[in-house]
């Protein structure tokens, strides 16, 4: 499934994500890439500092429907 075909619910879940700080230098991280696979969204973050190579991977399960 392509990212453009996902629902607004997924956007809301992802927007609740707290600001990421680099585990190596403490600078703010920015979203670098995202992939949807098997009902989960994987988001790669990269450090915004030019000389730092810090990265972070976040996995979010998509819960659609009522419980």
PDB file of N, CA, C, O and CB in Angstrom:
ATOM      1  N   UNK A   1       0.840  -1.179   0.000  1.00  0.00           N
ATOM      2  CA  UNK A   1       0.000   0.000   0.000  1.00  0.00           C
ATOM      3  C   UNK A   1       0.885   1.241   0.000  1.00  0.00           C
ATOM      4  O   UNK A   1       1.847   1.324   0.763  1.00  0.00           O
ATOM      5  CB  UNK A   1      -0.956  -0.001   1.215  1.00  0.00           C
ATOM      6  N   UNK A   2       0.562   2.186  -0.842  1.00  0.00           N
ATOM      7  CA  UNK A   2       1.332   3.416  -0.925  1.00  0.00           C
ATOM      8  C   UNK A   2       0.933   4.374   0.181  1.00  0.00           C
ATOM      9  O   UNK A   2      -0.192   4.342   0.680  1.00  0.00           O
ATOM     10  CB  UNK A   2       1.146   4.075  -2.286  1.00  0.00           C
ATOM     11  N   UNK A   3       1.879   5.229   0.556  1.00  0.00           N
ATOM     12  CA  UNK A   3       1.630   6.218   1.612  1.00  0.00           C
ATOM     13  C   UNK A   3       0.427   7.086   1.273  1.00  0.00           C
ATOM     14  O   UNK A   3      -0.356   7.414   2.165  1.00  0.00           O
ATOM     15  CB  UNK A   3       2.869   7.100   1.829  1.00  0.00           C
ATOM     16  N   UNK A   4       0.260   7.463   0.025  1.00  0.00           N
ATOM     17  CA  UNK A   4      -0.826   8.356  -0.369  1.00  0.00           C
ATOM     18  C   UNK A   4      -2.200   7.702  -0.215  1.00  0.00           C
ATOM     19  O   UNK A   4      -3.214   8.400  -0.223  1.00  0.00           O
ATOM     20  CB  UNK A   4      -0.630   8.803  -1.804  1.00  0.00           C
ATOM     21  N   UNK A   5      -2.249   6.393  -0.078  1.00  0.00           N
ATOM     22  CA  UNK A   5      -3.515   5.689   0.041  1.00  0.00           C
ATOM     23  C   UNK A   5      -3.941   5.429   1.479  1.00  0.00           C
ATOM     24  O   UNK A   5      -4.973   4.796   1.703  1.00  0.00           O
ATOM     25  CB  UNK A   5      -3.431   4.397  -0.686  1.00  0.00           C
ATOM     26  N   UNK A   6      -3.183   5.898   2.451  1.00  0.00           N
ATOM     27  CA  UNK A   6      -3.529   5.653   3.846  1.00  0.00           C
ATOM     28  C   UNK A   6      -4.542   6.670   4.327  1.00  0.00           C
ATOM     29  O   UNK A   6      -4.766   7.694   3.681  1.00  0.00           O
ATOM     30  CB  UNK A   6      -2.283   5.691   4.728  1.00  0.00           C
ATOM     31  N   UNK A   7      -5.151   6.382   5.462  1.00  0.00           N
ATOM     32  CA  UNK A   7      -6.228   7.236   5.955  1.00  0.00           C
ATOM     33  C   UNK A   7      -5.718   8.423   6.769  1.00  0.00           C
ATOM     34  O   UNK A   7      -4.546   8.481   7.141  1.00  0.00           O
ATOM     35  CB  UNK A   7      -7.179   6.422   6.794  1.00  0.00           C
ATOM     36  N   UNK A   8      -6.616   9.366   7.038  1.00  0.00           N
ATOM     37  CA  UNK A   8      -6.291  10.507   7.888  1.00  0.00           C
ATOM     38  C   UNK A   8      -6.014  10.066   9.313  1.00  0.00           C
ATOM     39  O   UNK A   8      -5.310  10.762  10.044  1.00  0.00           O
ATOM     40  CB  UNK A   8      -7.422  11.528   7.868  1.00  0.00           C
ATOM     41  N   UNK A   9      -6.551   8.927   9.724  1.00  0.00           N
ATOM     42  CA  UNK A   9      -6.298   8.407  11.062  1.00  0.00           C
ATOM     43  C   UNK A   9      -4.806   8.185  11.272  1.00  0.00           C
ATOM     44  O   UNK A   9      -4.279   8.496  12.341  1.00  0.00           O
ATOM     45  CB  UNK A   9      -7.070   7.099  11.290  1.00  0.00           C
ATOM     46  N   UNK A  10      -4.134   7.663  10.286  1.00  0.00           N
ATOM     47  CA  UNK A  10      -2.700   7.425  10.400  1.00  0.00           C
ATOM     48  C   UNK A  10      -1.958   8.741  10.572  1.00  0.00           C
ATOM     49  O   UNK A  10      -1.026   8.815  11.372  1.00  0.00           O
ATOM     50  CB  UNK A  10      -2.176   6.671   9.170  1.00  0.00           C
ATOM     51  N   UNK A  11      -2.340   9.768   9.850  1.00  0.00           N
ATOM     52  CA  UNK A  11      -1.711  11.079   9.987  1.00  0.00           C
ATOM     53  C   UNK A  11      -1.864  11.608  11.410  1.00  0.00           C
ATOM     54  O   UNK A  11      -0.932  12.189  11.966  1.00  0.00           O
ATOM     55  CB  UNK A  11      -2.315  12.073   8.985  1.00  0.00           C
ATOM     56  N   UNK A  12      -3.044  11.403  11.995  1.00  0.00           N
ATOM     57  CA  UNK A  12      -3.276  11.863  13.356  1.00  0.00           C
ATOM     58  C   UNK A  12      -2.409  11.106  14.353  1.00  0.00           C
ATOM     59  O   UNK A  12      -1.860  11.711  15.275  1.00  0.00           O
ATOM     60  CB  UNK A  12      -4.745  11.712  13.721  1.00  0.00           C
ATOM     61  N   UNK A  13      -2.277   9.801  14.186  1.00  0.00           N
ATOM     62  CA  UNK A  13      -1.446   8.999  15.077  1.00  0.00           C
ATOM     63  C   UNK A  13      -0.003   9.457  14.997  1.00  0.00           C
ATOM     64  O   UNK A  13       0.658   9.604  16.025  1.00  0.00           O
ATOM     65  CB  UNK A  13      -1.553   7.508  14.731  1.00  0.00           C
ATOM     66  N   UNK A  14       0.487   9.682  13.806  1.00  0.00           N
ATOM     67  CA  UNK A  14       1.883  10.076  13.626  1.00  0.00           C
ATOM     68  C   UNK A  14       2.154  11.487  14.124  1.00  0.00           C
ATOM     69  O   UNK A  14       3.251  11.769  14.606  1.00  0.00           O
ATOM     70  CB  UNK A  14       2.267   9.970  12.170  1.00  0.00           C
ATOM     71  N   UNK A  15       1.177  12.373  14.016  1.00  0.00           N
ATOM     72  CA  UNK A  15       1.389  13.749  14.447  1.00  0.00           C
ATOM     73  C   UNK A  15       1.474  13.857  15.962  1.00  0.00           C
ATOM     74  O   UNK A  15       1.982  14.856  16.471  1.00  0.00           O
ATOM     75  CB  UNK A  15       0.276  14.640  13.927  1.00  0.00           C
ATOM     76  N   UNK A  16       0.994  12.866  16.695  1.00  0.00           N
ATOM     77  CA  UNK A  16       1.072  12.875  18.152  1.00  0.00           C
ATOM     78  C   UNK A  16       2.474  12.513  18.642  1.00  0.00           C
ATOM     79  O   UNK A  16       2.761  12.632  19.833  1.00  0.00           O
ATOM     80  CB  UNK A  16       0.049  11.907  18.739  1.00  0.00           C
ATOM     81  N   UNK A  17       3.332  12.080  17.753  1.00  0.00           N
ATOM     82  CA  UNK A  17       4.692  11.695  18.101  1.00  0.00           C
ATOM     83  C   UNK A  17       5.437  12.873  18.724  1.00  0.00           C
ATOM     84  O   UNK A  17       5.397  13.980  18.187  1.00  0.00           O
ATOM     85  CB  UNK A  17       5.441  11.182  16.861  1.00  0.00           C
ATOM     86  N   UNK A  18       6.107  12.651  19.835  1.00  0.00           N
ATOM     87  CA  UNK A  18       6.870  13.712  20.496  1.00  0.00           C
ATOM     88  C   UNK A  18       8.079  14.094  19.657  1.00  0.00           C
ATOM     89  O   UNK A  18       8.553  13.313  18.832  1.00  0.00           O
ATOM     90  CB  UNK A  18       7.315  13.268  21.902  1.00  0.00           C
ATOM     91  N   UNK A  19       8.569  15.302  19.880  1.00  0.00           N
ATOM     92  CA  UNK A  19       9.768  15.753  19.180  1.00  0.00           C
ATOM     93  C   UNK A  19      10.924  14.821  19.524  1.00  0.00           C
ATOM     94  O   UNK A  19      11.147  14.502  20.692  1.00  0.00           O
ATOM     95  CB  UNK A  19      10.113  17.227  19.551  1.00  0.00           C
ATOM     96  N   UNK A  20      11.643  14.396  18.520  1.00  0.00           N
ATOM     97  CA  UNK A  20      12.771  13.471  18.708  1.00  0.00           C
ATOM     98  C   UNK A  20      14.056  14.252  18.917  1.00  0.00           C
ATOM     99  O   UNK A  20      14.309  15.254  18.250  1.00  0.00           O
ATOM    100  CB  UNK A  20      12.915  12.520  17.496  1.00  0.00           C
ATOM    101  N   UNK A  21      14.858  13.776  19.853  1.00  0.00           N
ATOM    102  CA  UNK A  21      16.181  14.345  20.076  1.00  0.00           C
ATOM    103  C   UNK A  21      17.209  13.290  19.728  1.00  0.00           C
ATOM    104  O   UNK A  21      17.015  12.106  19.999  1.00  0.00           O
ATOM    105  CB  UNK A  21      16.355  14.836  21.544  1.00  0.00           C
ATOM    106  N   UNK A  22      18.301  13.722  19.128  1.00  0.00           N
ATOM    107  CA  UNK A  22      19.358  12.822  18.684  1.00  0.00           C
ATOM    108  C   UNK A  22      19.980  12.099  19.885  1.00  0.00           C
ATOM    109  O   UNK A  22      20.351  12.737  20.869  1.00  0.00           O
ATOM    110  CB  UNK A  22      20.440  13.603  17.902  1.00  0.00           C
ATOM    111  N   UNK A  23      20.092  10.770  19.803  1.00  0.00           N
ATOM    112  CA  UNK A  23      20.698  10.015  20.899  1.00  0.00           C
ATOM    113  C   UNK A  23      22.216  10.236  21.003  1.00  0.00           C
ATOM    114  O   UNK A  23      22.822   9.904  22.022  1.00  0.00           O
ATOM    115  CB  UNK A  23      20.407   8.535  20.720  1.00  0.00           C
ATOM    116  N   UNK A  24      22.820  10.789  19.962  1.00  0.00           N
ATOM    117  CA  UNK A  24      24.265  11.006  19.969  1.00  0.00           C
ATOM    118  C   UNK A  24      24.671  12.393  20.447  1.00  0.00           C
ATOM    119  O   UNK A  24      25.629  12.529  21.209  1.00  0.00           O
ATOM    120  CB  UNK A  24      24.813  10.779  18.598  1.00  0.00           C
ATOM    121  N   UNK A  25      23.943  13.440  20.003  1.00  0.00           N
ATOM    122  CA  UNK A  25      24.371  14.799  20.342  1.00  0.00           C
ATOM    123  C   UNK A  25      23.290  15.630  21.031  1.00  0.00           C
ATOM    124  O   UNK A  25      23.594  16.697  21.564  1.00  0.00           O
ATOM    125  CB  UNK A  25      24.816  15.508  19.099  1.00  0.00           C
ATOM    126  N   UNK A  26      22.038  15.170  21.035  1.00  0.00           N
ATOM    127  CA  UNK A  26      20.953  15.888  21.695  1.00  0.00           C
ATOM    128  C   UNK A  26      20.252  16.934  20.843  1.00  0.00           C
ATOM    129  O   UNK A  26      19.318  17.583  21.315  1.00  0.00           O
ATOM    130  CB  UNK A  26      21.476  16.538  22.900  1.00  0.00           C
ATOM    131  N   UNK A  27      20.682  17.113  19.596  1.00  0.00           N
ATOM    132  CA  UNK A  27      20.036  18.075  18.693  1.00  0.00           C
ATOM    133  C   UNK A  27      18.679  17.532  18.239  1.00  0.00           C
ATOM    134  O   UNK A  27      18.397  16.345  18.398  1.00  0.00           O
ATOM    135  CB  UNK A  27      20.942  18.371  17.460  1.00  0.00           C
ATOM    136  N   UNK A  28      17.853  18.393  17.683  1.00  0.00           N
ATOM    137  CA  UNK A  28      16.556  17.992  17.151  1.00  0.00           C
ATOM    138  C   UNK A  28      16.740  17.092  15.940  1.00  0.00           C
ATOM    139  O   UNK A  28      17.656  17.281  15.140  1.00  0.00           O
ATOM    140  CB  UNK A  28      15.716  19.222  16.780  1.00  0.00           C
ATOM    141  N   UNK A  29      15.851  16.107  15.818  1.00  0.00           N
ATOM    142  CA  UNK A  29      15.888  15.212  14.663  1.00  0.00           C
ATOM    143  C   UNK A  29      14.711  15.548  13.749  1.00  0.00           C
ATOM    144  O   UNK A  29      13.688  16.062  14.203  1.00  0.00           O
ATOM    145  CB  UNK A  29      15.844  13.710  15.107  1.00  0.00           C
ATOM    146  N   UNK A  30      14.863  15.258  12.478  1.00  0.00           N
ATOM    147  CA  UNK A  30      13.807  15.488  11.489  1.00  0.00           C
ATOM    148  C   UNK A  30      13.463  14.170  10.806  1.00  0.00           C
ATOM    149  O   UNK A  30      14.316  13.297  10.644  1.00  0.00           O
ATOM    150  CB  UNK A  30      14.243  16.553  10.439  1.00  0.00           C
ATOM    151  N   UNK A  31      12.201  14.041  10.410  1.00  0.00           N
ATOM    152  CA  UNK A  31      11.795  12.835   9.697  1.00  0.00           C
ATOM    153  C   UNK A  31      12.566  12.748   8.387  1.00  0.00           C
ATOM    154  O   UNK A  31      12.638  13.717   7.631  1.00  0.00           O
ATOM    155  CB  UNK A  31      10.263  12.826   9.438  1.00  0.00           C
ATOM    156  N   UNK A  32      13.142  11.578   8.127  1.00  0.00           N
ATOM    157  CA  UNK A  32      13.956  11.370   6.943  1.00  0.00           C
ATOM    158  C   UNK A  32      13.231  10.491   5.927  1.00  0.00           C
ATOM    159  O   UNK A  32      13.300  10.741   4.724  1.00  0.00           O
ATOM    160  CB  UNK A  32      15.294  10.744   7.324  1.00  0.00           C
ATOM    161  N   UNK A  33      12.537   9.461   6.412  1.00  0.00           N
ATOM    162  CA  UNK A  33      11.872   8.519   5.520  1.00  0.00           C
ATOM    163  C   UNK A  33      10.775   7.804   6.297  1.00  0.00           C
ATOM    164  O   UNK A  33      10.824   7.725   7.525  1.00  0.00           O
ATOM    165  CB  UNK A  33      12.886   7.500   4.918  1.00  0.00           C
ATOM    166  N   UNK A  34       9.783   7.282   5.573  1.00  0.00           N
ATOM    167  CA  UNK A  34       8.757   6.467   6.237  1.00  0.00           C
ATOM    168  C   UNK A  34       8.302   5.372   5.289  1.00  0.00           C
ATOM    169  O   UNK A  34       8.284   5.546   4.070  1.00  0.00           O
ATOM    170  CB  UNK A  34       7.547   7.339   6.688  1.00  0.00           C
ATOM    171  N   UNK A  35       7.930   4.231   5.881  1.00  0.00           N
ATOM    172  CA  UNK A  35       7.538   3.046   5.124  1.00  0.00           C
ATOM    173  C   UNK A  35       6.375   2.388   5.842  1.00  0.00           C
ATOM    174  O   UNK A  35       6.409   2.214   7.061  1.00  0.00           O
ATOM    175  CB  UNK A  35       8.730   2.051   4.960  1.00  0.00           C
ATOM    176  N   UNK A  36       5.348   2.023   5.095  1.00  0.00           N
ATOM    177  CA  UNK A  36       4.226   1.299   5.680  1.00  0.00           C
ATOM    178  C   UNK A  36       4.333  -0.159   5.274  1.00  0.00           C
ATOM    179  O   UNK A  36       4.446  -0.485   4.092  1.00  0.00           O
ATOM    180  CB  UNK A  36       2.861   1.905   5.233  1.00  0.00           C
ATOM    181  N   UNK A  37       4.297  -1.039   6.283  1.00  0.00           N
ATOM    182  CA  UNK A  37       4.444  -2.469   6.012  1.00  0.00           C
ATOM    183  C   UNK A  37       3.717  -3.279   7.081  1.00  0.00           C
ATOM    184  O   UNK A  37       3.884  -3.017   8.272  1.00  0.00           O
ATOM    185  CB  UNK A  37       5.939  -2.867   5.954  1.00  0.00           C
ATOM    186  N   UNK A  38       2.923  -4.249   6.675  1.00  0.00           N
ATOM    187  CA  UNK A  38       2.238  -5.173   7.575  1.00  0.00           C
ATOM    188  C   UNK A  38       1.477  -4.471   8.699  1.00  0.00           C
ATOM    189  O   UNK A  38       1.571  -4.887   9.853  1.00  0.00           O
ATOM    190  CB  UNK A  38       3.234  -6.128   8.170  1.00  0.00           C
ATOM    191  N   UNK A  39       0.737  -3.428   8.387  1.00  0.00           N
ATOM    192  CA  UNK A  39      -0.079  -2.746   9.378  1.00  0.00           C
ATOM    193  C   UNK A  39       0.683  -1.860  10.337  1.00  0.00           C
ATOM    194  O   UNK A  39       0.161  -1.488  11.388  1.00  0.00           O
ATOM    195  CB  UNK A  39      -0.824  -3.733  10.146  1.00  0.00           C
ATOM    196  N   UNK A  40       1.908  -1.518   9.992  1.00  0.00           N
ATOM    197  CA  UNK A  40       2.712  -0.630  10.834  1.00  0.00           C
ATOM    198  C   UNK A  40       3.407   0.395   9.958  1.00  0.00           C
ATOM    199  O   UNK A  40       3.643   0.169   8.771  1.00  0.00           O
ATOM    200  CB  UNK A  40       3.749  -1.432  11.666  1.00  0.00           C
ATOM    201  N   UNK A  41       3.730   1.525  10.565  1.00  0.00           N
ATOM    202  CA  UNK A  41       4.474   2.565   9.867  1.00  0.00           C
ATOM    203  C   UNK A  41       5.835   2.675  10.541  1.00  0.00           C
ATOM    204  O   UNK A  41       5.923   2.840  11.758  1.00  0.00           O
ATOM    205  CB  UNK A  41       3.707   3.943   9.884  1.00  0.00           C
ATOM    206  N   UNK A  42       6.885   2.584   9.748  1.00  0.00           N
ATOM    207  CA  UNK A  42       8.249   2.737  10.233  1.00  0.00           C
ATOM    208  C   UNK A  42       8.732   4.118   9.805  1.00  0.00           C
ATOM    209  O   UNK A  42       8.684   4.460   8.623  1.00  0.00           O
ATOM    210  CB  UNK A  42       9.191   1.602   9.685  1.00  0.00           C
ATOM    211  N   UNK A  43       9.197   4.911  10.769  1.00  0.00           N
ATOM    212  CA  UNK A  43       9.648   6.267  10.480  1.00  0.00           C
ATOM    213  C   UNK A  43      11.107   6.404  10.884  1.00  0.00           C
ATOM    214  O   UNK A  43      11.466   6.172  12.039  1.00  0.00           O
ATOM    215  CB  UNK A  43       8.771   7.316  11.214  1.00  0.00           C
ATOM    216  N   UNK A  44      11.947   6.782   9.924  1.00  0.00           N
ATOM    217  CA  UNK A  44      13.363   7.056  10.192  1.00  0.00           C
ATOM    218  C   UNK A  44      13.530   8.540  10.448  1.00  0.00           C
ATOM    219  O   UNK A  44      13.037   9.377   9.692  1.00  0.00           O
ATOM    220  CB  UNK A  44      14.269   6.595   9.007  1.00  0.00           C
ATOM    221  N   UNK A  45      14.230   8.854  11.521  1.00  0.00           N
ATOM    222  CA  UNK A  45      14.580  10.231  11.841  1.00  0.00           C
ATOM    223  C   UNK A  45      16.085  10.374  11.700  1.00  0.00           C
ATOM    224  O   UNK A  45      16.828   9.435  11.988  1.00  0.00           O
ATOM    225  CB  UNK A  45      14.106  10.628  13.277  1.00  0.00           C
ATOM    226  N   UNK A  46      16.540  11.538  11.260  1.00  0.00           N
ATOM    227  CA  UNK A  46      17.963  11.831  11.134  1.00  0.00           C
ATOM    228  C   UNK A  46      18.262  13.124  11.885  1.00  0.00           C
ATOM    229  O   UNK A  46      17.426  14.025  11.948  1.00  0.00           O
ATOM    230  CB  UNK A  46      18.385  11.943   9.636  1.00  0.00           C
ATOM    231  N   UNK A  47      19.453  13.204  12.449  1.00  0.00           N
ATOM    232  CA  UNK A  47      19.873  14.386  13.183  1.00  0.00           C
ATOM    233  C   UNK A  47      19.960  15.580  12.232  1.00  0.00           C
ATOM    234  O   UNK A  47      20.365  15.437  11.079  1.00  0.00           O
ATOM    235  CB  UNK A  47      21.232  14.142  13.882  1.00  0.00           C
ATOM    236  N   UNK A  48      19.577  16.755  12.727  1.00  0.00           N
ATOM    237  CA  UNK A  48      19.623  17.955  11.895  1.00  0.00           C
ATOM    238  C   UNK A  48      20.991  18.643  11.926  1.00  0.00           C
ATOM    239  O   UNK A  48      21.244  19.558  11.143  1.00  0.00           O
ATOM    240  CB  UNK A  48      18.555  18.930  12.344  1.00  0.00           C
ATOM    241  N   UNK A  49      21.863  18.205  12.822  1.00  0.00           N
ATOM    242  CA  UNK A  49      23.206  18.778  12.855  1.00  0.00           C
ATOM    243  C   UNK A  49      24.026  18.225  11.706  1.00  0.00           C
ATOM    244  O   UNK A  49      24.066  17.012  11.500  1.00  0.00           O
ATOM    245  CB  UNK A  49      23.898  18.488  14.201  1.00  0.00           C
ATOM    246  N   UNK A  50      24.675  19.089  10.965  1.00  0.00           N
ATOM    247  CA  UNK A  50      25.389  18.701   9.755  1.00  0.00           C
ATOM    248  C   UNK A  50      26.495  17.672  10.006  1.00  0.00           C
ATOM    249  O   UNK A  50      26.701  16.776   9.187  1.00  0.00           O
ATOM    250  CB  UNK A  50      25.978  19.923   9.110  1.00  0.00           C
ATOM    251  N   UNK A  51      27.199  17.790  11.115  1.00  0.00           N
ATOM    252  CA  UNK A  51      28.338  16.901  11.364  1.00  0.00           C
ATOM    253  C   UNK A  51      27.982  15.679  12.214  1.00  0.00           C
ATOM    254  O   UNK A  51      28.883  14.981  12.680  1.00  0.00           O
ATOM    255  CB  UNK A  51      29.440  17.673  12.041  1.00  0.00           C
ATOM    256  N   UNK A  52      26.689  15.403  12.427  1.00  0.00           N
ATOM    257  CA  UNK A  52      26.262  14.266  13.246  1.00  0.00           C
ATOM    258  C   UNK A  52      25.564  13.231  12.362  1.00  0.00           C
ATOM    259  O   UNK A  52      24.859  13.590  11.418  1.00  0.00           O
ATOM    260  CB  UNK A  52      25.316  14.732  14.395  1.00  0.00           C
ATOM    261  N   UNK A  53      25.760  11.959  12.667  1.00  0.00           N
ATOM    262  CA  UNK A  53      25.136  10.884  11.894  1.00  0.00           C
ATOM    263  C   UNK A  53      24.072  10.136  12.710  1.00  0.00           C
ATOM    264  O   UNK A  53      23.700   9.013  12.369  1.00  0.00           O
ATOM    265  CB  UNK A  53      26.205   9.902  11.408  1.00  0.00           C
ATOM    266  N   UNK A  54      23.589  10.762  13.782  1.00  0.00           N
ATOM    267  CA  UNK A  54      22.586  10.125  14.631  1.00  0.00           C
ATOM    268  C   UNK A  54      21.299   9.824  13.882  1.00  0.00           C
ATOM    269  O   UNK A  54      20.841  10.626  13.068  1.00  0.00           O
ATOM    270  CB  UNK A  54      22.286  11.000  15.820  1.00  0.00           C
ATOM    271  N   UNK A  55      20.710   8.645  14.166  1.00  0.00           N
ATOM    272  CA  UNK A  55      19.456   8.213  13.536  1.00  0.00           C
ATOM    273  C   UNK A  55      18.566   7.563  14.584  1.00  0.00           C
ATOM    274  O   UNK A  55      19.035   7.144  15.642  1.00  0.00           O
ATOM    275  CB  UNK A  55      19.727   7.227  12.361  1.00  0.00           C
ATOM    276  N   UNK A  56      17.286   7.486  14.278  1.00  0.00           N
ATOM    277  CA  UNK A  56      16.317   6.856  15.170  1.00  0.00           C
ATOM    278  C   UNK A  56      15.228   6.234  14.322  1.00  0.00           C
ATOM    279  O   UNK A  56      14.764   6.848  13.361  1.00  0.00           O
ATOM    280  CB  UNK A  56      15.721   7.878  16.183  1.00  0.00           C
ATOM    281  N   UNK A  57      14.815   5.025  14.663  1.00  0.00           N
ATOM    282  CA  UNK A  57      13.722   4.355  13.962  1.00  0.00           C
ATOM    283  C   UNK A  57      12.540   4.234  14.909  1.00  0.00           C
ATOM    284  O   UNK A  57      12.689   3.785  16.046  1.00  0.00           O
ATOM    285  CB  UNK A  57      14.159   2.955  13.435  1.00  0.00           C
ATOM    286  N   UNK A  58      11.378   4.632  14.440  1.00  0.00           N
ATOM    287  CA  UNK A  58      10.153   4.565  15.224  1.00  0.00           C
ATOM    288  C   UNK A  58       9.170   3.665  14.492  1.00  0.00           C
ATOM    289  O   UNK A  58       9.040   3.742  13.270  1.00  0.00           O
ATOM    290  CB  UNK A  58       9.550   5.984  15.461  1.00  0.00           C
ATOM    291  N   UNK A  59       8.478   2.811  15.239  1.00  0.00           N
ATOM    292  CA  UNK A  59       7.468   1.924  14.645  1.00  0.00           C
ATOM    293  C   UNK A  59       6.132   2.239  15.292  1.00  0.00           C
ATOM    294  O   UNK A  59       6.016   2.264  16.517  1.00  0.00           O
ATOM    295  CB  UNK A  59       7.841   0.406  14.834  1.00  0.00           C
ATOM    296  N   UNK A  60       5.121   2.481  14.461  1.00  0.00           N
ATOM    297  CA  UNK A  60       3.770   2.768  14.936  1.00  0.00           C
ATOM    298  C   UNK A  60       2.816   1.740  14.355  1.00  0.00           C
ATOM    299  O   UNK A  60       2.749   1.571  13.138  1.00  0.00           O
ATOM    300  CB  UNK A  60       3.332   4.208  14.551  1.00  0.00           C
ATOM    301  N   UNK A  61       2.072   1.048  15.221  1.00  0.00           N
ATOM    302  CA  UNK A  61       1.055   0.111  14.767  1.00  0.00           C
ATOM    303  C   UNK A  61      -0.201   0.902  14.410  1.00  0.00           C
ATOM    304  O   UNK A  61      -0.600   1.808  15.141  1.00  0.00           O
ATOM    305  CB  UNK A  61       0.753  -0.969  15.856  1.00  0.00           C
ATOM    306  N   UNK A  62      -0.810   0.561  13.304  1.00  0.00           N
ATOM    307  CA  UNK A  62      -2.050   1.216  12.884  1.00  0.00           C
ATOM    308  C   UNK A  62      -3.227   0.433  13.443  1.00  0.00           C
ATOM    309  O   UNK A  62      -3.379  -0.761  13.185  1.00  0.00           O
ATOM    310  CB  UNK A  62      -2.140   1.320  11.328  1.00  0.00           C
ATOM    311  N   UNK A  63      -4.044   1.119  14.203  1.00  0.00           N
ATOM    312  CA  UNK A  63      -5.238   0.482  14.779  1.00  0.00           C
ATOM    313  C   UNK A  63      -6.449   1.110  14.106  1.00  0.00           C
ATOM    314  O   UNK A  63      -6.804   2.254  14.389  1.00  0.00           O
ATOM    315  CB  UNK A  63      -5.300   0.655  16.355  1.00  0.00           C
ATOM    316  N   UNK A  64      -7.069   0.366  13.228  1.00  0.00           N
ATOM    317  CA  UNK A  64      -8.233   0.886  12.514  1.00  0.00           C
ATOM    318  C   UNK A  64      -9.453   0.068  12.921  1.00  0.00           C
ATOM    319  O   UNK A  64      -9.358  -1.137  13.155  1.00  0.00           O
ATOM    320  CB  UNK A  64      -8.016   0.840  10.963  1.00  0.00           C
ATOM    321  N   UNK A  65     -10.575   0.726  13.001  1.00  0.00           N
ATOM    322  CA  UNK A  65     -11.808   0.064  13.392  1.00  0.00           C
ATOM    323  C   UNK A  65     -12.083   0.269  14.861  1.00  0.00           C
ATOM    324  O   UNK A  65     -11.256   0.834  15.577  1.00  0.00           O
ATOM    325  CB  UNK A  65     -11.747  -1.414  13.073  1.00  0.00           C
ATOM    326  N   UNK A  66     -13.235  -0.184  15.319  1.00  0.00           N
ATOM    327  CA  UNK A  66     -13.609   0.000  16.722  1.00  0.00           C
ATOM    328  C   UNK A  66     -13.309  -1.262  17.519  1.00  0.00           C
ATOM    329  O   UNK A  66     -13.306  -2.372  16.987  1.00  0.00           O
ATOM    330  CB  UNK A  66     -15.100   0.368  16.844  1.00  0.00           C
ATOM    331  N   UNK A  67     -13.057  -1.064  18.803  1.00  0.00           N
ATOM    332  CA  UNK A  67     -12.710  -2.177  19.679  1.00  0.00           C
ATOM    333  C   UNK A  67     -13.943  -2.744  20.360  1.00  0.00           C
ATOM    334  O   UNK A  67     -13.837  -3.693  21.138  1.00  0.00           O
ATOM    335  CB  UNK A  67     -11.694  -1.735  20.722  1.00  0.00           C
TER     336      UNK A  67
END
